[in-house]
Amino acid sequence: MAHTMITRLTVGFTALAGACTLGACGTSAPAASPAPAPVSSPAFVADSHSAPSTSTPRCGTADLSVSLGTPKESSEYPGQFDVPLVYRNISAHDCGLYGVPGVDLVGPDDPNGPVYHLTRVDNGAPYNEVTPGTTATATITVLSATPGSVGSNGSTRWIPARVETIPPGQTTALTAQWPSDVTVLRQDAATHPGSWVNGILADPA
């Protein structure tokens, strides 16, 4: 599986009102404590790519299975991890898998609730076709606990139990178990949180 490097920009966290859902960001949540710097955060966020002109239909949720790859800590930004979100075409036909999936991290209850909705970053392949048995990957980037860090829940020890992900263009979720040794620093109200989901990229044949 190939990991595609994306440009990372160091951005300070601004604690503003707002909460992300699978599809968008709202505007009513308590202000979060700022996260420690430095940390990588994307400069551009959006929901998904617009659909290109193609005769191959998008992959439906029923066409896919999902799993998580091995988390890898950033060498440039300690405490930030990339977790591969791997979709496999389990159908008998080719289908298009591109855009930015919806991702919720679901775990123990918290002042912000048990669900952490991740911001989407539109940086994937404009179009990607997967044949039966092959995969495509979207990377989940998460800010984990670092010394002295405090999330919007006042804690550094929030560990999701699972990932719920909706493939682009679909409405039904797939589920995978979250690695138990990766904590997540919740920043539900941050304008530029240190956790997000990247666009889907093609894996090597």
N, C-alpha and C positions, 0 to 999 in steps of 0.2 A: 504494500500500500504506500503510495507516495504522499508525502506531506508537503504542501505548497506553502512557501514562505509568503507572508503578506507584509506590507509596509506597516510598521507600528509607529505611532506617534505618541510621545509622552504628553499626557494631558492631565491637568489638575482636576480633582473631583470637585464639583459644585453641588452642594446639597440643596436641591430645590424640590418643590412639591411635584409629584408625578409618580405613576406606577405603571409598569409595563404589563401588557397582556400578550397572548399569543399573536395577536394581529396588530396591536398598536399600543400607544402609551396614553394613560389617563392623566388627570391633573389634580387628584385629591388624595394625598398621603402625607403623613408627617415627615418633617425634614429628617434626613439621615446624617449621622456623624460622618465627617470626611474620612476617606480612606488614606492610608499612608502613601507617601510618594517615595521613590518613583514607581510608576506602574504604567503599563501599556494600555491604551484605550484607543479605539478607532476614531478617525476623524469624520467618517460619513456613515450614517445608518439609514436604512430603508427597509421596507417590508420584503420586497422580492423583485426579481427581474420581470419585465413584461414578457409575455409569451412570444417567442419567435415564430415565424411562419414555417410550419413543418407538418407533414402528413402523419408522423408518428405520434400517437397519443401520449399524454403524460402517464407516468407510472401512478397507478392507484394504490391506496394503502394495502389492498388485498394482494397486490403484486409484489409486495416487499416484506422483508424481515429487517430488523435493526439490531445492532449490537454496539458496544463501546470498545474501542481499542485501548491500548496502554497509555495512561496519562504521562505527559512529558513536561517537566518543569522548564520554564524559559531560562536560558543562561544569562540573558540580559536583564530580565525582571524577576528576581527570585520571589517566589510565592505566587506566581501566575502560571497556570497549567493549561496545556492544550490536551483535550480529550477527544479522540476521533469518534465521530458518530457515523457508523458504517451502515449503509443501506445495501441490501442484496436483492437483486431481481430473482424472485422465486417462481415467477410465472413461466409460461412456455413461449412468450412473445417478447419482442423488443419494445422498450418504452422510453420516454424521455424523462429524465430526472435532473432538474435544474432549478435555480432560484434559491431562496432561503427558507429552510424549514422553521416551523414553530417549535419552540422548546420550553418546557416547564421542568424545573427541578422540584420534586415533591419529597417532603421529608417531615420531620417532627414539627409540631405546632410551634408558633412563634408569634410575637406581637403583630407581625405583618401577615400572619396566616401560614399555613403549611406549604404554600406554593410560591416559588420564586420564578417569575416570568422573565425570560432573558430577552434582551434587545437583539434585533436582527441587523446584520451588517451585509449589505449587498455587494459582495466581492467574489462571487463564484463564477463558474463558466456560463457564458451567455446561453449555450445550449449543450446538452450532454445526453447521449443515447446509451442505454445500458442493455446489453443482450442477456438472455437467460443465464443465470448462474454467476454473473459478474456483479461488481459493486461500484458504488460511488460514495464519497465521503464529505461530510460537513464537519468542521472542527468546532467543538465547544471550548471556548476560552473562559476560564474561571479564575478569579482572584481568591486565593486561599488565605488562611490565617497566617499572619506574620507577627513577630514580636511587637506588642503595643497596639496592634490593629483592633479596632472595634467597629462592628458593623451596625446597620440601622436597627438591629434587634438587641444591641448592647452586649453581644456575645461574639466570640471568635470560633465557636465550636459547633456551628450548624452543619450537619452532614446529611445530604439528601439520601433518601432510600432508593429513589428511582428517577429515571428520565421519562417524560412523556413527550413524544414528538409527533407533529403532524407534517407529513411530506408536503412540499409546495403544491398548491392547487387542490388540496384535499381537505376533508373535514373530520376524518377519523384518525385517532392517535395510535401509535405503536409505543411499546414500553420496553425499556431496558434497565437493568439494575445498575445503580451508581456505585463506583468503587468506594468501599468503606473507609479507605485511608485518605481520601481527598475531602478536606473541609472546604466550605464555601463561605466567603465573607459577604453577607447580604447587604446590598445597597439599593433597596427597593425604590428609594426616592431620588437617587443620584441622576443628574443629567448625563454624565459620562461614566457609567459604572464600569468596574473592572472585569465584569463578566458579560459575555455575549455569545451569540451563535453566528458563525460565518456561513457564507454561501457554499453550495455543493460544488465539488470539483470531481473530475473524472479520475478514476484510479487507473494505473497502467494495466494494459491487457496481459 
